[in-house]
Amino acid sequence: MSSLHKSRIADFQEVLKEPTIALEKLRELSFSGIPCEGGLRCLCWKILLNYLPLERASWTAILAKQRELYSQFLREMIIQPGIAKANMGVSREDVTFEDHPLNPNPDSRWNTYFKDNEVLLQIDKDVRRLCPDISFFQRATEYPCLLILDPQNDFETLRKRVEQTTLKSQTVARNRSGVTNMSSPHKHSTPSSLNEYEVLPNGCEAHWEVVERILFIYAKLNPGIAYVQGMNEIVGPLYYTFATDPNNEWKEHAEADTFFCFTNLMAEIRDNFIKSLDDSQCGITYRMEKVYSTLKEKDVELYLKLQEQNIKPQFFAFRWLTLLLSQEFLLPDVIRIWDSLFADDSRFDFLLLVCCAMLILIREQLLEGDFTVNMRLLQDYPITDVCQILQKAKELQDSK
């Protein structure tokens, strides 16, 4: 470990040991990258995403309260529906007096269960192929959810629920702005059939199952937005970071902590996922156009070239912005980019500059290429040195 890196770790530790965290100082340090040693990144992200307050003395009580609240969500939305379905399934009473699968009442427990299944199938399809370049999400977690995997009970897990349903996942496909595939072309292909995945022993669950549960509970608690394809790519890096925390006491609660950090993050970026807001000033269309207006200001020649070829920002920037670049780079690089994004006091304005920097760094190739070549470049971005990209984005920021 270099002396410079040791010095940076010491700087973070100095800020984080204060009774009241100096937020501006923490943001300044985090913007240049957070060391992973000692769980520093996990702690900093929780503060930067407003999960932990600035007053250290309140952390223990707040964490205990939030983790218990998440346990209550599990009881109400995962365990109880499974029990209710089992009980309803064995009932032999007159169906005219009891709830039943054909009950047209929208408040019917069965009706709710079937609607939830539609959302669950899309979530399941997406989380099983999360971060295919690493094996982490397919491996068993060290801390399976004991509430659900209680050997004394036979609760229905979400995985069992998916396996048992006969609903077709394509009924809930959601495409936006002409984008039919939000996955990057350079990502590896993954198994398409449930049977192609290794089945874990009873009492175990894979990390992707934890992510599935987080997204399902989020969808249940936020019916206005529910689940939109791509949200799994937002949860993935958060959960990976917390689930690999060297502090076992905190790692054990990675699921609950990820849920609340994801909820807070979505509160800031959820407008990108709401189609009815696409053309509003807070919607994704406005932000995509902002990338181009920034490019016009910084590199008018490149801007005019893209305009001349009719390469619209929604052809590539939709995914860049909506998924916070999580599909353009490998996971360690995404995490490094997110250090800077979470530290941005303007809340993701820096992301626009990062996107602009990505364009400028391949300007020569774009200026020489035709429409087909340039679309391939933009949809499968060639530069993997994220430090170079972040440095260029900072230069653009400082040149304002």
N, C-alpha and C positions, 0 to 999 in steps of 0.2 A: 504494500500500500504506500503510495507516494506521500510525501510530507504535505503537499497541497491538499490531497484528499483527506488526510487526517485533520488538517486545519479546517476544512469545510465541515466535517463531522462535528468538530468542537464548536464551530459557529452555531450549528443547528442545536446542539445540546445546550448551549448557553441560552439561546432564545426560549427553548422549550422547558427549561427548568424554572423560569420565572413564575411567580404566583399568578400574574396576568400576562398572557402571551402578547407580545408586540406584533400585531397582525401585519403591519406594513413591512416590518423587518423580516418576518417569516415569508411573506410574499416575495420580497426581494431575493432572499436566499433560494427559495423554491423555484423561482423563475429560471434559474441557471441549472436546475437539476437537483433532485433530492437523493442523497445516499440511501442505499437500501439497508446498510448495516444497522443493527440494533432496533429494527422496526421503525426507523425514522420516517420512511415514506408513508407507511401505514398511518402513523400518528398525524403527520402533516396533512395528508389527504382528508382525514376526518375533521381536522380543524378548518381547512380551506373549503370544504363542502358543507360547513356549518352543522356538522353532526355533533361535534364537541365545541362547547363555548370557550371563550378565551380565559376564563377563570379555572385554573387547575383544580381548585378545591372541590368543584362541583362535578368533576368527571366521573368519579366512582358512583355517585347516586344517579346521575343521568344515564350512564351505561346500564346499570342494573334495572332502571325503570324501562328503558327502551327495549332491552332484551326480554324482559318479562312481557311487555306489550307484544313483541313478535311471537312469543310462545302462545299468547292468547289468539293471535291471528291463525297460527297453525291449528289450534284446537277447533276454532270456529269454521275455518275454510278448507281444511284438509281432512282432519280426523272426523269431525261431525258429519259432513256430507257423505263420507264413505260408510259410516255406521248407519246413517239414515237410509242409504240406498240398500244396504244389506237387509235392514229390517223391513223395508217396503217390499223387497224382492221375495221374502219368505211369507209375507202376509197372505192369508187365505180368506180374509174377511171380505164382505161384500164391497166391491170397488165403487159402488155408487155412494157409499158413505165415507170411504177413505180416499186419500190421494192415490193416483194411479198414472201410469205412463202416458195415457191418451187424454189426460185432463187438459182441456183447452185454456184453463185459467192461467194467465201470465204469472200469477204469484205461486203457482204450483211448484212444489219442491222438485218434482220430476222435470218440469219445464226449465227451471233454473239449472238443474243438473245437466240437461242436454245442451243448453246454450253455453254453459261453461265448457263443455266438452269440445265445442267448436273452436273456442279460443285455445284450449289446452292442446289440441292437435297441431295447431300452427306453432305454438311455443315448442312443443316436443320435437317437431320436424327441424326447427332452427337450432335448438340448443344441442342436439346430438351431433351437429357438424361444426360446433364452435371451436375456433382456433385449431384447424386440422393439422397445422404444422408442428404442434406439440402434442404429447400424449396426456398431458395433465388432466384434462377434463374427462378423459375416459377412465382414469384411475380412481380407485376407491378413496374416499375421504377418510382421514384419521378420526373425524368426529361426526359419524352419522347421526341423524336426528333421532334421538332415543324416544322422543314423544311419539313418533310415527312407527319406528321399527321396534317397538316394545314387544318382546317375545311372549308376553302374557296376553297379548291381544293380536287380532288379525286385521289390523286397519288396512284399508285400501290405499296403497300408495298411488301417486300420480302415474308412475310407470305402469302399474297394473291397470289403472283406469284407461290408459291409452291402448294397452294391449287388448282390453276387453271390448272397446267401443267398435262399432261398425260404421261410424261416420266417416266421410271422405274428407281428407284434409284440404282438397282443392276448393271446397265450398267456402273456405274462409281466406282464400288468397287475396292479398291486397296489393295492388300495383299503384304507383304514384308517378305522376308527371312523365308518363311514357317509359319509366324505368321498370324493366321486367326482371332484372336480376341485380340485387344489391351486393352480391358477393364479387370480390375482385377476381379477374380471370387468372391471376397467377397463384391463387390459393389452390392447394391440392384437393383433388376430389376425395369424397368420403363415401362410406357405405350408404346405400339408399334404402336398404331394407332393415327393419328392426332386428331381423334374425342374424344380420351380419355383424352385430356388436357382441362382444364377449359378455356373457351373463355373469354378474357378480354373485357370490354366495349369499344365502339368506343372512340378513342382519347387516349387510354392506350396501352402500350406495355410492354411485360415481359422483364426481364433482358436477357433471352436467345435470344430474338430477337435483342438486341443490340449487343451481341456477334456474332450472325449470320451476321449482317451487317459489323462488323469489319473484319471478315474472308472473306466475299465476296469481299469487297473492296481490301483487301490484295491480294486475288487471281487474281483480275482484274489487279492490278498494278504489279504483279510478275508472268507473264504467264509462265516463265521458270520452276517454281515450283508449281504455282497455289495453290491448296489445297490438302493436304494429310491427311488422317484420323489420328487423334491424335493431330492435331494443336489446336483443340478446348480445349484440356486439358492443353495447354500452355496458351491460352488466359484467361481461366476461373479464375485461382488464381489472375492474374494481374487485371482483371476487377473487381473481388470481392473486392480486396484491395482498389482500387481507388473509387469504387462506394459506399464504406462504410466509406469513409474519413469523419471525424467529421467536417471538414471545408467545409461548404455548397458551397462556391464559387468555390472550386476545385472539389467537388463531382459533381457539375452540368456539368463539362466537362470531366467526367470519360471516356466517349466513345472515344473522340479524344485523350486524354492522353494515354489510353490503346492501341489504334491503333499504336501510334508512339513508345511506349515502346515495344510493341509486335514486331513491324518491326525491331527495333534495336536488340532485343533478337534473332529473327530469323536470322538476319545477322550473328550472332555468331554460331548458332546451325543448320542452314538450311542444312548443308552438311549431317546431320543425316537423312534427309528426301529425299535426292536425290539418287535414286537407282543406277544411273550410277557411283556414287562416293563410293558405298559401300565398295569396296575392295581397295580403295586408302588410302593413309596415313591420309587423313582428313575425311574418311568415317566412318560409324558406325561399320563395321566389325573390323577395326583396333582398335577402342575404346573398343569394347567388348573383344577382345583378350588382350588388355591392362589391363582389370580388372583381367583376369586370370594370366597374367604375374606378376602383383602386388601381387596377392594372393600367387603365387608360392614363391615369395620373402619373404612374411610375414608369411605364414603358409603352408609349403610344404606338410605336411601330409594331410591336407584338400584338397589341390590342387590335389594330386595324387588320393585321393578317388573319386573326381568328374570326373577326367580323366578316372579312372578305370570303372566307371559306364557310361561312354560316355555321361555325362551331359554337353552339349555344352553351351557356354555362350549365344548364340542366343536364347536359350529356355526361358531365363528369363531376361538377361541383355539388350536385345534389347529394351524392354519396359522401363526398369529402366532408361536407358541412354537417349533414344529418348524423353521420356515424363518428364524428370527431376524428376522422382519418384512421379509424381502427381497422379498416379493410385495405389500406394502402401499404401498410408496413407490418413487419413481424412484431409480435407482442412486446418484447423488450423495448423496441423503438417507440411503439405506441405509448407505453408507460412513460417513457422519457418525454414525449411530446405533451402528454397530459400533465406532467409536472408544471410545465409553462402555462398550459391552458387554465388549470385550476388556480394558478397564482395570479392570473390576469385580473386586475381590479376592475376592469371594464367588462368582465364576464364574457369571454369568447370573442371580443373584437380582435384579439390577437390571432384567432383562428383564421380570420379573413386575410390577415397579412401573411400567415403561413401558406395559405392557398395561393396567394399572389406570388410569394417567393418560389413556390414549387413550379409555377409557370415560367418565371423569369430564369430559373436555373436550367431550364431546357429550351431557352428561347432560340438558340441557334438551330437545334433540331426542328423546332416548330416552324421557324421561318423558312427552312428548306423543304419541309415535308408537305405532301398534299393532304387532302381531307382524310383519306383512309389511314395514312401513316400517323397523322396527328391524333386521330381518334384513338388509335392503338396506344400511342404514348400516354395519352391522358387517362385512359381507362386501365392501363397497366403501368403505373408510374415507374420510370427506370431508376431514379436515384434512391439509394438506400441509406445514404449518410444523413441521418436526421439532424445531426449537429450542424451540418452545413446549411440545411434548410432553415433551422431555427436562427442561426446566425444571420442569414440573409433577411429573414422576417424582422429581426431586431433592427437591422440596418434600415429597413423600410420604415419601421416605427420611429426611429430616431430622426429620419429625414423629413418628418412632417413639419 
